[in-house]
């Protein structure tokens, strides 16, 4: 249970730009949706692969560049 919650906490900031664009513009911008999803997946996989102490760093950088 704890591991599932941790994966969800990592996934939310990673895929939030994708979901925001999807709800805001629908399927009108497929290239933007694809790029948001691809970069979100890259950040998510990077956050899973690095040591636990540094997992917050890529998520914070991704969030700052989306603002």
Beta strands, then each sheet from edge to edge (+ up, - down):
end
